Amino acid sequence: MRHTEFWARMEQHLGASYAPVWADQFVIGDLGHRTAAEALDAGLEPKQVWRAVWQVLELPVSER
């Protein structure tokens, strides 16, 4: 997964305006108690970050 796909999925589920805000503010334990944005900036793969976001948002399996 590329960063562009990650952000497209975020916008699809949270909206274009809210996705970056959520990614900057919501701390996820599975990402080392970092936000999605911090995890990406730290070099974690977008796919790994998406899996953590997917779990927190309780999205359907089809969106994994």
mmCIF file of the N, C-alpha and C atoms, coordinates in Angstrom:
data_MODEL
# 
_entry.id   MODEL 
# 
loop_
_atom_site.group_PDB 
_atom_site.id 
_atom_site.type_symbol 
_atom_site.label_atom_id 
_atom_site.label_alt_id 
_atom_site.label_comp_id 
_atom_site.label_asym_id 
_atom_site.label_entity_id 
_atom_site.label_seq_id 
_atom_site.pdbx_PDB_ins_code 
_atom_site.Cartn_x 
_atom_site.Cartn_y 
_atom_site.Cartn_z 
_atom_site.occupancy 
_atom_site.B_iso_or_equiv 
_atom_site.pdbx_formal_charge 
_atom_site.auth_seq_id 
_atom_site.auth_comp_id 
_atom_site.auth_asym_id 
_atom_site.auth_atom_id 
_atom_site.pdbx_PDB_model_num 
ATOM 1   N N  . MET A 1 1  ? 0.846   -1.176 0.000  1.00 0.00 ? 1  MET A N  1 
ATOM 2   C CA . MET A 1 1  ? 0.000   0.000  0.000  1.00 0.00 ? 1  MET A CA 1 
ATOM 3   C C  . MET A 1 1  ? 0.892   1.241  0.000  1.00 0.00 ? 1  MET A C  1 
ATOM 4   N N  . ARG A 1 2  ? 0.533   2.181  -0.824 1.00 0.00 ? 2  ARG A N  1 
ATOM 5   C CA . ARG A 1 2  ? 1.258   3.458  -0.873 1.00 0.00 ? 2  ARG A CA 1 
ATOM 6   C C  . ARG A 1 2  ? 0.572   4.475  0.044  1.00 0.00 ? 2  ARG A C  1 
ATOM 7   N N  . HIS A 1 3  ? 1.292   5.527  0.322  1.00 0.00 ? 3  HIS A N  1 
ATOM 8   C CA . HIS A 1 3  ? 0.732   6.591  1.156  1.00 0.00 ? 3  HIS A CA 1 
ATOM 9   C C  . HIS A 1 3  ? -0.543  7.166  0.526  1.00 0.00 ? 3  HIS A C  1 
ATOM 10  N N  . THR A 1 4  ? -0.557  7.281  -0.794 1.00 0.00 ? 4  THR A N  1 
ATOM 11  C CA . THR A 1 4  ? -1.737  7.847  -1.459 1.00 0.00 ? 4  THR A CA 1 
ATOM 12  C C  . THR A 1 4  ? -2.961  6.964  -1.246 1.00 0.00 ? 4  THR A C  1 
ATOM 13  N N  . GLU A 1 5  ? -2.778  5.655  -1.282 1.00 0.00 ? 5  GLU A N  1 
ATOM 14  C CA . GLU A 1 5  ? -3.904  4.747  -1.040 1.00 0.00 ? 5  GLU A CA 1 
ATOM 15  C C  . GLU A 1 5  ? -4.359  4.836  0.422  1.00 0.00 ? 5  GLU A C  1 
ATOM 16  N N  . PHE A 1 6  ? -3.400  4.919  1.330  1.00 0.00 ? 6  PHE A N  1 
ATOM 17  C CA . PHE A 1 6  ? -3.737  5.073  2.747  1.00 0.00 ? 6  PHE A CA 1 
ATOM 18  C C  . PHE A 1 6  ? -4.626  6.292  2.956  1.00 0.00 ? 6  PHE A C  1 
ATOM 19  N N  . TRP A 1 7  ? -4.198  7.435  2.402  1.00 0.00 ? 7  TRP A N  1 
ATOM 20  C CA . TRP A 1 7  ? -4.956  8.670  2.595  1.00 0.00 ? 7  TRP A CA 1 
ATOM 21  C C  . TRP A 1 7  ? -6.298  8.630  1.883  1.00 0.00 ? 7  TRP A C  1 
ATOM 22  N N  . ALA A 1 8  ? -6.357  7.963  0.749  1.00 0.00 ? 8  ALA A N  1 
ATOM 23  C CA . ALA A 1 8  ? -7.630  7.817  0.045  1.00 0.00 ? 8  ALA A CA 1 
ATOM 24  C C  . ALA A 1 8  ? -8.616  7.012  0.895  1.00 0.00 ? 8  ALA A C  1 
ATOM 25  N N  . ARG A 1 9  ? -8.138  5.958  1.533  1.00 0.00 ? 9  ARG A N  1 
ATOM 26  C CA . ARG A 1 9  ? -9.001  5.155  2.410  1.00 0.00 ? 9  ARG A CA 1 
ATOM 27  C C  . ARG A 1 9  ? -9.443  5.961  3.634  1.00 0.00 ? 9  ARG A C  1 
ATOM 28  N N  . MET A 1 10 ? -8.513  6.718  4.183  1.00 0.00 ? 10 MET A N  1 
ATOM 29  C CA . MET A 1 10 ? -8.862  7.556  5.335  1.00 0.00 ? 10 MET A CA 1 
ATOM 30  C C  . MET A 1 10 ? -9.962  8.535  4.954  1.00 0.00 ? 10 MET A C  1 
ATOM 31  N N  . GLU A 1 11 ? -9.811  9.178  3.811  1.00 0.00 ? 11 GLU A N  1 
ATOM 32  C CA . GLU A 1 11 ? -10.816 10.150 3.367  1.00 0.00 ? 11 GLU A CA 1 
ATOM 33  C C  . GLU A 1 11 ? -12.143 9.483  3.061  1.00 0.00 ? 11 GLU A C  1 
ATOM 34  N N  . GLN A 1 12 ? -12.097 8.282  2.525  1.00 0.00 ? 12 GLN A N  1 
ATOM 35  C CA . GLN A 1 12 ? -13.328 7.547  2.228  1.00 0.00 ? 12 GLN A CA 1 
ATOM 36  C C  . GLN A 1 12 ? -14.139 7.280  3.500  1.00 0.00 ? 12 GLN A C  1 
ATOM 37  N N  . HIS A 1 13 ? -13.459 6.960  4.577  1.00 0.00 ? 13 HIS A N  1 
ATOM 38  C CA . HIS A 1 13 ? -14.156 6.587  5.808  1.00 0.00 ? 13 HIS A CA 1 
ATOM 39  C C  . HIS A 1 13 ? -14.375 7.737  6.775  1.00 0.00 ? 13 HIS A C  1 
ATOM 40  N N  . LEU A 1 14 ? -13.539 8.740  6.712  1.00 0.00 ? 14 LEU A N  1 
ATOM 41  C CA . LEU A 1 14 ? -13.652 9.838  7.679  1.00 0.00 ? 14 LEU A CA 1 
ATOM 42  C C  . LEU A 1 14 ? -13.987 11.178 7.031  1.00 0.00 ? 14 LEU A C  1 
ATOM 43  N N  . GLY A 1 15 ? -13.901 11.246 5.725  1.00 0.00 ? 15 GLY A N  1 
ATOM 44  C CA . GLY A 1 15 ? -14.139 12.508 5.036  1.00 0.00 ? 15 GLY A CA 1 
ATOM 45  C C  . GLY A 1 15 ? -12.835 13.247 4.804  1.00 0.00 ? 15 GLY A C  1 
ATOM 46  N N  . ALA A 1 16 ? -12.790 14.009 3.740  1.00 0.00 ? 16 ALA A N  1 
ATOM 47  C CA . ALA A 1 16 ? -11.563 14.709 3.350  1.00 0.00 ? 16 ALA A CA 1 
ATOM 48  C C  . ALA A 1 16 ? -11.113 15.730 4.391  1.00 0.00 ? 16 ALA A C  1 
ATOM 49  N N  . SER A 1 17 ? -12.051 16.363 5.056  1.00 0.00 ? 17 SER A N  1 
ATOM 50  C CA . SER A 1 17 ? -11.695 17.386 6.050  1.00 0.00 ? 17 SER A CA 1 
ATOM 51  C C  . SER A 1 17 ? -11.262 16.778 7.374  1.00 0.00 ? 17 SER A C  1 
ATOM 52  N N  . TYR A 1 18 ? -11.943 15.705 7.775  1.00 0.00 ? 18 TYR A N  1 
ATOM 53  C CA . TYR A 1 18 ? -11.696 15.139 9.104  1.00 0.00 ? 18 TYR A CA 1 
ATOM 54  C C  . TYR A 1 18 ? -10.539 14.148 9.126  1.00 0.00 ? 18 TYR A C  1 
ATOM 55  N N  . ALA A 1 19 ? -10.262 13.463 8.028  1.00 0.00 ? 19 ALA A N  1 
ATOM 56  C CA . ALA A 1 19 ? -9.221  12.426 8.008  1.00 0.00 ? 19 ALA A CA 1 
ATOM 57  C C  . ALA A 1 19 ? -7.862  12.930 8.494  1.00 0.00 ? 19 ALA A C  1 
ATOM 58  N N  . PRO A 1 20 ? -7.358  14.063 7.991  1.00 0.00 ? 20 PRO A N  1 
ATOM 59  C CA . PRO A 1 20 ? -6.046  14.508 8.480  1.00 0.00 ? 20 PRO A CA 1 
ATOM 60  C C  . PRO A 1 20 ? -6.066  14.951 9.945  1.00 0.00 ? 20 PRO A C  1 
ATOM 61  N N  . VAL A 1 21 ? -7.177  15.496 10.382 1.00 0.00 ? 21 VAL A N  1 
ATOM 62  C CA . VAL A 1 21 ? -7.300  15.909 11.787 1.00 0.00 ? 21 VAL A CA 1 
ATOM 63  C C  . VAL A 1 21 ? -7.260  14.676 12.681 1.00 0.00 ? 21 VAL A C  1 
ATOM 64  N N  . TRP A 1 22 ? -8.052  13.669 12.325 1.00 0.00 ? 22 TRP A N  1 
ATOM 65  C CA . TRP A 1 22 ? -8.095  12.427 13.095 1.00 0.00 ? 22 TRP A CA 1 
ATOM 66  C C  . TRP A 1 22 ? -6.716  11.785 13.124 1.00 0.00 ? 22 TRP A C  1 
ATOM 67  N N  . ALA A 1 23 ? -6.056  11.728 11.968 1.00 0.00 ? 23 ALA A N  1 
ATOM 68  C CA . ALA A 1 23 ? -4.733  11.104 11.874 1.00 0.00 ? 23 ALA A CA 1 
ATOM 69  C C  . ALA A 1 23 ? -3.693  11.836 12.717 1.00 0.00 ? 23 ALA A C  1 
ATOM 70  N N  . ASP A 1 24 ? -3.871  13.126 12.907 1.00 0.00 ? 24 ASP A N  1 
ATOM 71  C CA . ASP A 1 24 ? -2.938  13.917 13.717 1.00 0.00 ? 24 ASP A CA 1 
ATOM 72  C C  . ASP A 1 24 ? -3.231  13.871 15.206 1.00 0.00 ? 24 ASP A C  1 
ATOM 73  N N  . GLN A 1 25 ? -4.455  13.497 15.591 1.00 0.00 ? 25 GLN A N  1 
ATOM 74  C CA . GLN A 1 25 ? -4.838  13.625 16.996 1.00 0.00 ? 25 GLN A CA 1 
ATOM 75  C C  . GLN A 1 25 ? -5.175  12.328 17.722 1.00 0.00 ? 25 GLN A C  1 
ATOM 76  N N  . PHE A 1 26 ? -5.614  11.302 16.994 1.00 0.00 ? 26 PHE A N  1 
ATOM 77  C CA . PHE A 1 26 ? -6.068  10.075 17.645 1.00 0.00 ? 26 PHE A CA 1 
ATOM 78  C C  . PHE A 1 26 ? -4.882  9.133  17.863 1.00 0.00 ? 26 PHE A C  1 
ATOM 79  N N  . VAL A 1 27 ? -4.568  8.860  19.127 1.00 0.00 ? 27 VAL A N  1 
ATOM 80  C CA . VAL A 1 27 ? -3.442  7.996  19.485 1.00 0.00 ? 27 VAL A CA 1 
ATOM 81  C C  . VAL A 1 27 ? -3.907  6.535  19.461 1.00 0.00 ? 27 VAL A C  1 
ATOM 82  N N  . ILE A 1 28 ? -3.114  5.699  18.811 1.00 0.00 ? 28 ILE A N  1 
ATOM 83  C CA . ILE A 1 28 ? -3.443  4.278  18.662 1.00 0.00 ? 28 ILE A CA 1 
ATOM 84  C C  . ILE A 1 28 ? -2.378  3.447  19.379 1.00 0.00 ? 28 ILE A C  1 
ATOM 85  N N  . GLY A 1 29 ? -2.807  2.655  20.330 1.00 0.00 ? 29 GLY A N  1 
ATOM 86  C CA . GLY A 1 29 ? -1.887  1.827  21.115 1.00 0.00 ? 29 GLY A CA 1 
ATOM 87  C C  . GLY A 1 29 ? -1.060  0.879  20.267 1.00 0.00 ? 29 GLY A C  1 
ATOM 88  N N  . ASP A 1 30 ? -1.676  0.264  19.261 1.00 0.00 ? 30 ASP A N  1 
ATOM 89  C CA . ASP A 1 30 ? -0.972  -0.696 18.407 1.00 0.00 ? 30 ASP A CA 1 
ATOM 90  C C  . ASP A 1 30 ? 0.112   -0.047 17.549 1.00 0.00 ? 30 ASP A C  1 
ATOM 91  N N  . LEU A 1 31 ? 0.137   1.242  17.503 1.00 0.00 ? 31 LEU A N  1 
ATOM 92  C CA . LEU A 1 31 ? 1.174   1.957  16.760 1.00 0.00 ? 31 LEU A CA 1 
ATOM 93  C C  . LEU A 1 31 ? 2.221   2.549  17.706 1.00 0.00 ? 31 LEU A C  1 
ATOM 94  N N  . GLY A 1 32 ? 2.355   1.941  18.861 1.00 0.00 ? 32 GLY A N  1 
ATOM 95  C CA . GLY A 1 32 ? 3.327   2.437  19.834 1.00 0.00 ? 32 GLY A CA 1 
ATOM 96  C C  . GLY A 1 32 ? 2.864   3.699  20.514 1.00 0.00 ? 32 GLY A C  1 
ATOM 97  N N  . HIS A 1 33 ? 1.553   3.803  20.706 1.00 0.00 ? 33 HIS A N  1 
ATOM 98  C CA . HIS A 1 33 ? 0.944   4.983  21.321 1.00 0.00 ? 33 HIS A CA 1 
ATOM 99  C C  . HIS A 1 33 ? 1.298   6.247  20.548 1.00 0.00 ? 33 HIS A C  1 
ATOM 100 N N  . ARG A 1 34 ? 1.191   6.107  19.223 1.00 0.00 ? 34 ARG A N  1 
ATOM 101 C CA . ARG A 1 34 ? 1.397   7.236  18.320 1.00 0.00 ? 34 ARG A CA 1 
ATOM 102 C C  . ARG A 1 34 ? 0.130   7.441  17.513 1.00 0.00 ? 34 ARG A C  1 
ATOM 103 N N  . THR A 1 35 ? 0.034   8.591  16.911 1.00 0.00 ? 35 THR A N  1 
ATOM 104 C CA . THR A 1 35 ? -1.056  8.830  15.975 1.00 0.00 ? 35 THR A CA 1 
ATOM 105 C C  . THR A 1 35 ? -0.679  8.179  14.642 1.00 0.00 ? 35 THR A C  1 
ATOM 106 N N  . ALA A 1 36 ? -1.647  8.069  13.748 1.00 0.00 ? 36 ALA A N  1 
ATOM 107 C CA . ALA A 1 36 ? -1.360  7.517  12.427 1.00 0.00 ? 36 ALA A CA 1 
ATOM 108 C C  . ALA A 1 36 ? -0.329  8.375  11.705 1.00 0.00 ? 36 ALA A C  1 
ATOM 109 N N  . ALA A 1 37 ? -0.458  9.674  11.807 1.00 0.00 ? 37 ALA A N  1 
ATOM 110 C CA . ALA A 1 37 ? 0.491   10.581 11.157 1.00 0.00 ? 37 ALA A CA 1 
ATOM 111 C C  . ALA A 1 37 ? 1.894   10.408 11.735 1.00 0.00 ? 37 ALA A C  1 
ATOM 112 N N  . GLU A 1 38 ? 1.994   10.302 13.040 1.00 0.00 ? 38 GLU A N  1 
ATOM 113 C CA . GLU A 1 38 ? 3.307   10.097 13.666 1.00 0.00 ? 38 GLU A CA 1 
ATOM 114 C C  . GLU A 1 38 ? 3.917   8.767  13.248 1.00 0.00 ? 38 GLU A C  1 
ATOM 115 N N  . ALA A 1 39 ? 3.084   7.731  13.164 1.00 0.00 ? 39 ALA A N  1 
ATOM 116 C CA . ALA A 1 39 ? 3.576   6.415  12.762 1.00 0.00 ? 39 ALA A CA 1 
ATOM 117 C C  . ALA A 1 39 ? 4.108   6.445  11.335 1.00 0.00 ? 39 ALA A C  1 
ATOM 118 N N  . LEU A 1 40 ? 3.388   7.100  10.447 1.00 0.00 ? 40 LEU A N  1 
ATOM 119 C CA . LEU A 1 40 ? 3.857   7.223  9.066  1.00 0.00 ? 40 LEU A CA 1 
ATOM 120 C C  . LEU A 1 40 ? 5.157   8.023  9.006  1.00 0.00 ? 40 LEU A C  1 
ATOM 121 N N  . ASP A 1 41 ? 5.210   9.103  9.751  1.00 0.00 ? 41 ASP A N  1 
ATOM 122 C CA . ASP A 1 41 ? 6.420   9.929  9.781  1.00 0.00 ? 41 ASP A CA 1 
ATOM 123 C C  . ASP A 1 41 ? 7.615   9.168  10.353 1.00 0.00 ? 41 ASP A C  1 
ATOM 124 N N  . ALA A 1 42 ? 7.337   8.211  11.253 1.00 0.00 ? 42 ALA A N  1 
ATOM 125 C CA . ALA A 1 42 ? 8.403   7.416  11.863 1.00 0.00 ? 42 ALA A CA 1 
ATOM 126 C C  . ALA A 1 42 ? 8.872   6.291  10.941 1.00 0.00 ? 42 ALA A C  1 
ATOM 127 N N  . GLY A 1 43 ? 8.206   6.124  9.808  1.00 0.00 ? 43 GLY A N  1 
ATOM 128 C CA . GLY A 1 43 ? 8.642   5.131  8.845  1.00 0.00 ? 43 GLY A CA 1 
ATOM 129 C C  . GLY A 1 43 ? 7.855   3.834  8.823  1.00 0.00 ? 43 GLY A C  1 
ATOM 130 N N  . LEU A 1 44 ? 6.795   3.728  9.610  1.00 0.00 ? 44 LEU A N  1 
ATOM 131 C CA . LEU A 1 44 ? 5.975   2.529  9.541  1.00 0.00 ? 44 LEU A CA 1 
ATOM 132 C C  . LEU A 1 44 ? 5.309   2.455  8.174  1.00 0.00 ? 44 LEU A C  1 
ATOM 133 N N  . GLU A 1 45 ? 5.123   1.247  7.703  1.00 0.00 ? 45 GLU A N  1 
ATOM 134 C CA . GLU A 1 45 ? 4.495   1.034  6.407  1.00 0.00 ? 45 GLU A CA 1 
ATOM 135 C C  . GLU A 1 45 ? 3.032   1.471  6.456  1.00 0.00 ? 45 GLU A C  1 
ATOM 136 N N  . PRO A 1 46 ? 2.546   2.134  5.417  1.00 0.00 ? 46 PRO A N  1 
ATOM 137 C CA . PRO A 1 46 ? 1.139   2.544  5.392  1.00 0.00 ? 46 PRO A CA 1 
ATOM 138 C C  . PRO A 1 46 ? 0.166   1.385  5.612  1.00 0.00 ? 46 PRO A C  1 
ATOM 139 N N  . LYS A 1 47 ? 0.508   0.205  5.125  1.00 0.00 ? 47 LYS A N  1 
ATOM 140 C CA . LYS A 1 47 ? -0.360  -0.962 5.315  1.00 0.00 ? 47 LYS A CA 1 
ATOM 141 C C  . LYS A 1 47 ? -0.491  -1.313 6.800  1.00 0.00 ? 47 LYS A C  1 
ATOM 142 N N  . GLN A 1 48 ? 0.604   -1.249 7.526  1.00 0.00 ? 48 GLN A N  1 
ATOM 143 C CA . GLN A 1 48 ? 0.583   -1.529 8.964  1.00 0.00 ? 48 GLN A CA 1 
ATOM 144 C C  . GLN A 1 48 ? -0.248  -0.475 9.698  1.00 0.00 ? 48 GLN A C  1 
ATOM 145 N N  . VAL A 1 49 ? -0.081  0.778  9.310  1.00 0.00 ? 49 VAL A N  1 
ATOM 146 C CA . VAL A 1 49 ? -0.840  1.858  9.940  1.00 0.00 ? 49 VAL A CA 1 
ATOM 147 C C  . VAL A 1 49 ? -2.318  1.702  9.607  1.00 0.00 ? 49 VAL A C  1 
ATOM 148 N N  . TRP A 1 50 ? -2.629  1.360  8.361  1.00 0.00 ? 50 TRP A N  1 
ATOM 149 C CA . TRP A 1 50 ? -4.026  1.174  7.975  1.00 0.00 ? 50 TRP A CA 1 
ATOM 150 C C  . TRP A 1 50 ? -4.674  0.054  8.778  1.00 0.00 ? 50 TRP A C  1 
ATOM 151 N N  . ARG A 1 51 ? -3.965  -1.041 8.996  1.00 0.00 ? 51 ARG A N  1 
ATOM 152 C CA . ARG A 1 51 ? -4.531  -2.151 9.773  1.00 0.00 ? 51 ARG A CA 1 
ATOM 153 C C  . ARG A 1 51 ? -4.915  -1.693 11.181 1.00 0.00 ? 51 ARG A C  1 
ATOM 154 N N  . ALA A 1 52 ? -4.072  -0.875 11.776 1.00 0.00 ? 52 ALA A N  1 
ATOM 155 C CA . ALA A 1 52 ? -4.371  -0.358 13.115 1.00 0.00 ? 52 ALA A CA 1 
ATOM 156 C C  . ALA A 1 52 ? -5.570  0.587  13.069 1.00 0.00 ? 52 ALA A C  1 
ATOM 157 N N  . VAL A 1 53 ? -5.629  1.447  12.068 1.00 0.00 ? 53 VAL A N  1 
ATOM 158 C CA . VAL A 1 53 ? -6.761  2.365  11.901 1.00 0.00 ? 53 VAL A CA 1 
ATOM 159 C C  . VAL A 1 53 ? -8.033  1.566  11.663 1.00 0.00 ? 53 VAL A C  1 
ATOM 160 N N  . TRP A 1 54 ? -7.948  0.579  10.776 1.00 0.00 ? 54 TRP A N  1 
ATOM 161 C CA . TRP A 1 54 ? -9.088  -0.282 10.450 1.00 0.00 ? 54 TRP A CA 1 
ATOM 162 C C  . TRP A 1 54 ? -9.664  -0.917 11.705 1.00 0.00 ? 54 TRP A C  1 
ATOM 163 N N  . GLN A 1 55 ? -8.782  -1.405 12.565 1.00 0.00 ? 55 GLN A N  1 
ATOM 164 C CA . GLN A 1 55 ? -9.219  -2.058 13.802 1.00 0.00 ? 55 GLN A CA 1 
ATOM 165 C C  . GLN A 1 55 ? -9.882  -1.058 14.748 1.00 0.00 ? 55 GLN A C  1 
ATOM 166 N N  . VAL A 1 56 ? -9.285  0.101  14.922 1.00 0.00 ? 56 VAL A N  1 
ATOM 167 C CA . VAL A 1 56 ? -9.828  1.115  15.832 1.00 0.00 ? 56 VAL A CA 1 
ATOM 168 C C  . VAL A 1 56 ? -11.196 1.604  15.352 1.00 0.00 ? 56 VAL A C  1 
ATOM 169 N N  . LEU A 1 57 ? -11.328 1.791  14.050 1.00 0.00 ? 57 LEU A N  1 
ATOM 170 C CA . LEU A 1 57 ? -12.581 2.281  13.499 1.00 0.00 ? 57 LEU A CA 1 
ATOM 171 C C  . LEU A 1 57 ? -13.635 1.175  13.366 1.00 0.00 ? 57 LEU A C  1 
ATOM 172 N N  . GLU A 1 58 ? -13.216 -0.070 13.636 1.00 0.00 ? 58 GLU A N  1 
ATOM 173 C CA . GLU A 1 58 ? -14.125 -1.220 13.553 1.00 0.00 ? 58 GLU A CA 1 
ATOM 174 C C  . GLU A 1 58 ? -14.808 -1.304 12.181 1.00 0.00 ? 58 GLU A C  1 
ATOM 175 N N  . LEU A 1 59 ? -13.988 -1.198 11.151 1.00 0.00 ? 59 LEU A N  1 
ATOM 176 C CA . LEU A 1 59 ? -14.486 -1.256 9.779  1.00 0.00 ? 59 LEU A CA 1 
ATOM 177 C C  . LEU A 1 59 ? -14.720 -2.713 9.372  1.00 0.00 ? 59 LEU A C  1 
ATOM 178 N N  . PRO A 1 60 ? -15.531 -2.940 8.349  1.00 0.00 ? 60 PRO A N  1 
ATOM 179 C CA . PRO A 1 60 ? -15.790 -4.302 7.894  1.00 0.00 ? 60 PRO A CA 1 
ATOM 180 C C  . PRO A 1 60 ? -14.528 -4.971 7.362  1.00 0.00 ? 60 PRO A C  1 
ATOM 181 N N  . VAL A 1 61 ? -14.526 -6.282 7.410  1.00 0.00 ? 61 VAL A N  1 
ATOM 182 C CA . VAL A 1 61 ? -13.371 -7.052 6.921  1.00 0.00 ? 61 VAL A CA 1 
ATOM 183 C C  . VAL A 1 61 ? -13.056 -6.718 5.473  1.00 0.00 ? 61 VAL A C  1 
ATOM 184 N N  . SER A 1 62 ? -14.059 -6.420 4.700  1.00 0.00 ? 62 SER A N  1 
ATOM 185 C CA . SER A 1 62 ? -13.862 -6.094 3.289  1.00 0.00 ? 62 SER A CA 1 
ATOM 186 C C  . SER A 1 62 ? -13.009 -4.838 3.088  1.00 0.00 ? 62 SER A C  1 
ATOM 187 N N  . GLU A 1 63 ? -12.875 -4.021 4.109  1.00 0.00 ? 63 GLU A N  1 
ATOM 188 C CA . GLU A 1 63 ? -12.090 -2.783 4.013  1.00 0.00 ? 63 GLU A CA 1 
ATOM 189 C C  . GLU A 1 63 ? -10.666 -2.952 4.489  1.00 0.00 ? 63 GLU A C  1 
ATOM 190 N N  . ARG A 1 64 ? -10.319 -4.141 4.911  1.00 0.00 ? 64 ARG A N  1 
ATOM 191 C CA . ARG A 1 64 ? -8.979  -4.378 5.445  1.00 0.00 ? 64 ARG A CA 1 
ATOM 192 C C  . ARG A 1 64 ? -7.996  -4.335 4.325  1.00 0.00 ? 64 ARG A C  1 
# 
